[in-house]
Amino acid sequence: MTTLPRLALFLAFLLGTALSFAPSTSLYNRHAVLIKSIPTAERSTVLVLSAGGFEWEDPTSDQADPGVENPFKNPDLLKPADDGKEGSSSLKVDPARLLSPRLQGCNLYFIGMMGSGKSAVGDAIARRMGTYNFLDTDAILERATGMTIPQIFEEEGEPAFRDVEAQILDSVHAHVRCVIATGGGLVMRNQNWSKLQSGLVVYINVDSETIMKRIEGTDRPLLQTDNPLETLTSLMEERRERYEQADVTVEVTAEMDVEMAADACVRALHDFIDDNPPAWKQAKAKAQADGLDW
């Protein structure tokens, strides 16, 4: 089968796959403006706007801003709390759990080289967050096409793989409350990078020697060369400029396990949110400082 018919088949599979994880929605009349009541006990309302079949809440309302702060700046939240069992204790709150309200539905995109731990770390963080789903673009691609990535490279070539990879990102980036692990080379296409900007981008930076120890003996298509380490290092240099444009960069060493890497990502994300508040929140703070009623 030639490349174009194969790609057409890929995209047919892809559409069905996208529907399998798409959240259900209720469609409203375009341009309608709705007021939804919050339970009486909360004594407030939230303005919910609907346009083009999508709902969104007024971000400046008290209900939309839960007021959750950086737990790393509140030592009381991070103190061990006795769970009732002799000799055991746990934190009062998992900082990852508090990322969800602070992100307000914004997606997290993990980027970095093959073997850097994007999937393992992303999955761990999504589980700890509780209200976010984890998606792996490579896993979705293989499920949609019914082929492994090495098979696609061998039978169709890298350009065909990158085309389908871009279509996968088109499908997943439209959803919210997702932690998404991406393929190592996905960032190199400008059209892909622009879609990543709809969320927060986390770059997991691991040195090439550590990566090689992790993936040695695997069938990674781009490393089927006489000198895989040299090839890996060259790929890292080619992609470094784009990787370093991420919102958050987390350095992961050989001594760090998945949970330690996840902890480092969570803390970096909380700090990034503190350092980059939305414009409306900055305007609200200024208005209140000036004595205005917001």
Contacts in CASP RR format, 6 or more apart in sequence:
PFRMAT RR
TARGET T0000
AUTHOR 0000-0000-0000
METHOD contacts of the structure
MODEL  1
MTTLPRLALFLAFLLGTALSFAPSTSLYNRHAVLIKSIPTAERSTVLVLS
AGGFEWEDPTSDQADPGVENPFKNPDLLKPADDGKEGSSSLKVDPARLLS
PRLQGCNLYFIGMMGSGKSAVGDAIARRMGTYNFLDTDAILERATGMTIP
QIFEEEGEPAFRDVEAQILDSVHAHVRCVIATGGGLVMRNQNWSKLQSGL
VVYINVDSETIMKRIEGTDRPLLQTDNPLETLTSLMEERRERYEQADVTV
EVTAEMDVEMAADACVRALHDFIDDNPPAWKQAKAKAQADGLDW
1 9 0 8 1.000
3 156 0 8 1.000
3 157 0 8 1.000
3 160 0 8 1.000
6 155 0 8 1.000
6 156 0 8 1.000
6 160 0 8 1.000
7 156 0 8 1.000
7 160 0 8 1.000
7 163 0 8 1.000
7 164 0 8 1.000
9 145 0 8 1.000
10 144 0 8 1.000
10 145 0 8 1.000
10 164 0 8 1.000
10 167 0 8 1.000
11 164 0 8 1.000
11 167 0 8 1.000
13 144 0 8 1.000
13 145 0 8 1.000
13 146 0 8 1.000
14 144 0 8 1.000
14 145 0 8 1.000
14 164 0 8 1.000
14 167 0 8 1.000
14 168 0 8 1.000
14 171 0 8 1.000
16 144 0 8 1.000
17 140 0 8 1.000
17 143 0 8 1.000
17 144 0 8 1.000
17 171 0 8 1.000
18 171 0 8 1.000
18 172 0 8 1.000
21 133 0 8 1.000
21 135 0 8 1.000
21 172 0 8 1.000
21 175 0 8 1.000
22 175 0 8 1.000
23 175 0 8 1.000
25 53 0 8 1.000
25 54 0 8 1.000
25 55 0 8 1.000
26 55 0 8 1.000
27 53 0 8 1.000
28 34 0 8 1.000
28 50 0 8 1.000
28 53 0 8 1.000
28 55 0 8 1.000
29 50 0 8 1.000
30 50 0 8 1.000
30 51 0 8 1.000
30 52 0 8 1.000
30 53 0 8 1.000
31 50 0 8 1.000
31 51 0 8 1.000
31 52 0 8 1.000
32 50 0 8 1.000
32 51 0 8 1.000
33 47 0 8 1.000
33 49 0 8 1.000
33 50 0 8 1.000
34 48 0 8 1.000
34 49 0 8 1.000
34 50 0 8 1.000
34 55 0 8 1.000
35 45 0 8 1.000
35 46 0 8 1.000
35 47 0 8 1.000
35 48 0 8 1.000
36 45 0 8 1.000
36 46 0 8 1.000
36 48 0 8 1.000
37 45 0 8 1.000
38 44 0 8 1.000
38 45 0 8 1.000
38 46 0 8 1.000
38 63 0 8 1.000
42 63 0 8 1.000
44 61 0 8 1.000
44 62 0 8 1.000
44 63 0 8 1.000
46 57 0 8 1.000
46 58 0 8 1.000
46 61 0 8 1.000
46 63 0 8 1.000
46 64 0 8 1.000
47 57 0 8 1.000
47 58 0 8 1.000
47 61 0 8 1.000
48 55 0 8 1.000
48 56 0 8 1.000
48 57 0 8 1.000
48 58 0 8 1.000
49 55 0 8 1.000
49 56 0 8 1.000
49 57 0 8 1.000
49 58 0 8 1.000
57 63 0 8 1.000
57 64 0 8 1.000
58 64 0 8 1.000
59 65 0 8 1.000
59 104 0 8 1.000
59 278 0 8 1.000
59 280 0 8 1.000
60 280 0 8 1.000
60 284 0 8 1.000
60 294 0 8 1.000
64 104 0 8 1.000
65 281 0 8 1.000
66 101 0 8 1.000
67 101 0 8 1.000
68 98 0 8 1.000
68 101 0 8 1.000
68 102 0 8 1.000
70 270 0 8 1.000
70 271 0 8 1.000
70 273 0 8 1.000
70 274 0 8 1.000
71 77 0 8 1.000
71 78 0 8 1.000
71 93 0 8 1.000
71 95 0 8 1.000
71 98 0 8 1.000
71 270 0 8 1.000
72 78 0 8 1.000
72 95 0 8 1.000
72 267 0 8 1.000
72 270 0 8 1.000
72 271 0 8 1.000
73 274 0 8 1.000
76 92 0 8 1.000
77 91 0 8 1.000
77 92 0 8 1.000
77 93 0 8 1.000
77 95 0 8 1.000
78 91 0 8 1.000
78 92 0 8 1.000
78 93 0 8 1.000
78 95 0 8 1.000
79 91 0 8 1.000
79 92 0 8 1.000
80 89 0 8 1.000
80 90 0 8 1.000
80 91 0 8 1.000
80 92 0 8 1.000
81 89 0 8 1.000
81 90 0 8 1.000
81 91 0 8 1.000
81 92 0 8 1.000
82 88 0 8 1.000
82 89 0 8 1.000
83 89 0 8 1.000
83 90 0 8 1.000
94 128 0 8 1.000
95 263 0 8 1.000
95 266 0 8 1.000
95 267 0 8 1.000
95 270 0 8 1.000
96 125 0 8 1.000
96 128 0 8 1.000
96 129 0 8 1.000
96 262 0 8 1.000
96 266 0 8 1.000
97 128 0 8 1.000
97 129 0 8 1.000
97 130 0 8 1.000
98 270 0 8 1.000
99 125 0 8 1.000
99 129 0 8 1.000
99 266 0 8 1.000
99 269 0 8 1.000
99 270 0 8 1.000
100 129 0 8 1.000
100 130 0 8 1.000
100 131 0 8 1.000
100 132 0 8 1.000
100 177 0 8 1.000
102 270 0 8 1.000
102 273 0 8 1.000
103 200 0 8 1.000
103 269 0 8 1.000
103 273 0 8 1.000
105 132 0 8 1.000
105 176 0 8 1.000
105 177 0 8 1.000
106 176 0 8 1.000
106 199 0 8 1.000
106 200 0 8 1.000
107 173 0 8 1.000
107 175 0 8 1.000
107 176 0 8 1.000
107 177 0 8 1.000
107 178 0 8 1.000
107 179 0 8 1.000
107 180 0 8 1.000
107 198 0 8 1.000
107 199 0 8 1.000
107 200 0 8 1.000
108 122 0 8 1.000
108 125 0 8 1.000
108 132 0 8 1.000
108 178 0 8 1.000
108 179 0 8 1.000
108 180 0 8 1.000
108 199 0 8 1.000
108 200 0 8 1.000
108 202 0 8 1.000
108 269 0 8 1.000
109 180 0 8 1.000
109 182 0 8 1.000
109 196 0 8 1.000
109 199 0 8 1.000
109 200 0 8 1.000
109 201 0 8 1.000
109 202 0 8 1.000
110 118 0 8 1.000
110 119 0 8 1.000
110 121 0 8 1.000
110 122 0 8 1.000
110 179 0 8 1.000
110 180 0 8 1.000
110 181 0 8 1.000
110 182 0 8 1.000
110 202 0 8 1.000
110 204 0 8 1.000
111 118 0 8 1.000
111 182 0 8 1.000
111 183 0 8 1.000
111 184 0 8 1.000
111 186 0 8 1.000
111 187 0 8 1.000
111 196 0 8 1.000
111 201 0 8 1.000
111 202 0 8 1.000
111 203 0 8 1.000
111 204 0 8 1.000
111 243 0 8 1.000
111 246 0 8 1.000
112 118 0 8 1.000
112 182 0 8 1.000
112 183 0 8 1.000
112 184 0 8 1.000
112 187 0 8 1.000
112 203 0 8 1.000
112 204 0 8 1.000
112 205 0 8 1.000
112 239 0 8 1.000
112 243 0 8 1.000
113 184 0 8 1.000
113 206 0 8 1.000
113 208 0 8 1.000
113 211 0 8 1.000
113 232 0 8 1.000
113 235 0 8 1.000
113 236 0 8 1.000
113 239 0 8 1.000
114 183 0 8 1.000
114 184 0 8 1.000
114 211 0 8 1.000
114 215 0 8 1.000
114 220 0 8 1.000
114 222 0 8 1.000
114 223 0 8 1.000
115 206 0 8 1.000
115 211 0 8 1.000
115 214 0 8 1.000
115 215 0 8 1.000
116 204 0 8 1.000
116 205 0 8 1.000
116 206 0 8 1.000
116 211 0 8 1.000
116 252 0 8 1.000
117 204 0 8 1.000
117 206 0 8 1.000
117 214 0 8 1.000
117 252 0 8 1.000
117 258 0 8 1.000
117 261 0 8 1.000
118 181 0 8 1.000
118 182 0 8 1.000
118 183 0 8 1.000
118 184 0 8 1.000
118 204 0 8 1.000
119 136 0 8 1.000
119 138 0 8 1.000
119 139 0 8 1.000
119 181 0 8 1.000
120 258 0 8 1.000
121 204 0 8 1.000
121 252 0 8 1.000
121 258 0 8 1.000
121 261 0 8 1.000
121 262 0 8 1.000
121 265 0 8 1.000
122 134 0 8 1.000
122 179 0 8 1.000
122 181 0 8 1.000
122 262 0 8 1.000
122 265 0 8 1.000
123 134 0 8 1.000
123 136 0 8 1.000
123 179 0 8 1.000
123 181 0 8 1.000
124 258 0 8 1.000
124 259 0 8 1.000
124 262 0 8 1.000
125 132 0 8 1.000
125 179 0 8 1.000
125 262 0 8 1.000
125 265 0 8 1.000
125 266 0 8 1.000
126 132 0 8 1.000
126 133 0 8 1.000
126 134 0 8 1.000
126 178 0 8 1.000
126 179 0 8 1.000
127 134 0 8 1.000
128 262 0 8 1.000
128 266 0 8 1.000
129 179 0 8 1.000
131 177 0 8 1.000
132 177 0 8 1.000
132 178 0 8 1.000
132 179 0 8 1.000
133 177 0 8 1.000
133 178 0 8 1.000
133 179 0 8 1.000
134 178 0 8 1.000
134 179 0 8 1.000
134 180 0 8 1.000
134 181 0 8 1.000
135 172 0 8 1.000
135 178 0 8 1.000
135 179 0 8 1.000
135 180 0 8 1.000
135 181 0 8 1.000
136 180 0 8 1.000
136 181 0 8 1.000
137 165 0 8 1.000
137 168 0 8 1.000
137 169 0 8 1.000
137 172 0 8 1.000
137 180 0 8 1.000
137 181 0 8 1.000
137 182 0 8 1.000
137 183 0 8 1.000
137 186 0 8 1.000
138 149 0 8 1.000
138 181 0 8 1.000
138 183 0 8 1.000
140 168 0 8 1.000
140 171 0 8 1.000
140 172 0 8 1.000
141 149 0 8 1.000
141 152 0 8 1.000
141 164 0 8 1.000
141 165 0 8 1.000
141 168 0 8 1.000
142 148 0 8 1.000
142 149 0 8 1.000
144 164 0 8 1.000
144 168 0 8 1.000
145 152 0 8 1.000
145 164 0 8 1.000
147 155 0 8 1.000
149 161 0 8 1.000
149 221 0 8 1.000
150 219 0 8 1.000
150 220 0 8 1.000
150 221 0 8 1.000
152 160 0 8 1.000
152 161 0 8 1.000
152 164 0 8 1.000
153 161 0 8 1.000
153 221 0 8 1.000
154 221 0 8 1.000
158 221 0 8 1.000
158 222 0 8 1.000
162 185 0 8 1.000
162 189 0 8 1.000
165 183 0 8 1.000
165 186 0 8 1.000
165 192 0 8 1.000
166 186 0 8 1.000
166 189 0 8 1.000
166 191 0 8 1.000
166 192 0 8 1.000
169 182 0 8 1.000
169 186 0 8 1.000
169 192 0 8 1.000
169 195 0 8 1.000
169 196 0 8 1.000
170 195 0 8 1.000
172 178 0 8 1.000
172 180 0 8 1.000
173 180 0 8 1.000
173 195 0 8 1.000
173 196 0 8 1.000
173 198 0 8 1.000
182 196 0 8 1.000
184 239 0 8 1.000
185 239 0 8 1.000
186 192 0 8 1.000
187 193 0 8 1.000
187 196 0 8 1.000
187 239 0 8 1.000
187 242 0 8 1.000
187 243 0 8 1.000
188 238 0 8 1.000
188 239 0 8 1.000
188 242 0 8 1.000
193 242 0 8 1.000
193 245 0 8 1.000
200 247 0 8 1.000
200 248 0 8 1.000
200 269 0 8 1.000
200 272 0 8 1.000
201 245 0 8 1.000
201 246 0 8 1.000
201 247 0 8 1.000
201 248 0 8 1.000
202 246 0 8 1.000
202 247 0 8 1.000
202 248 0 8 1.000
202 249 0 8 1.000
202 250 0 8 1.000
202 265 0 8 1.000
202 268 0 8 1.000
202 269 0 8 1.000
203 243 0 8 1.000
203 244 0 8 1.000
203 246 0 8 1.000
203 248 0 8 1.000
203 249 0 8 1.000
203 250 0 8 1.000
204 250 0 8 1.000
204 252 0 8 1.000
204 261 0 8 1.000
204 265 0 8 1.000
205 243 0 8 1.000
205 249 0 8 1.000
205 250 0 8 1.000
205 251 0 8 1.000
205 252 0 8 1.000
206 252 0 8 1.000
206 253 0 8 1.000
208 229 0 8 1.000
208 232 0 8 1.000
208 233 0 8 1.000
208 236 0 8 1.000
209 229 0 8 1.000
210 253 0 8 1.000
210 254 0 8 1.000
211 232 0 8 1.000
212 228 0 8 1.000
212 229 0 8 1.000
212 232 0 8 1.000
213 254 0 8 1.000
215 223 0 8 1.000
222 231 0 8 1.000
222 235 0 8 1.000
223 231 0 8 1.000
223 232 0 8 1.000
225 231 0 8 1.000
243 249 0 8 1.000
247 272 0 8 1.000
247 276 0 8 1.000
248 265 0 8 1.000
248 268 0 8 1.000
248 269 0 8 1.000
248 272 0 8 1.000
249 268 0 8 1.000
250 261 0 8 1.000
250 264 0 8 1.000
250 265 0 8 1.000
250 268 0 8 1.000
251 264 0 8 1.000
252 261 0 8 1.000
252 264 0 8 1.000
256 264 0 8 1.000
277 285 0 8 1.000
284 294 0 8 1.000
287 294 0 8 1.000
288 294 0 8 1.000
END
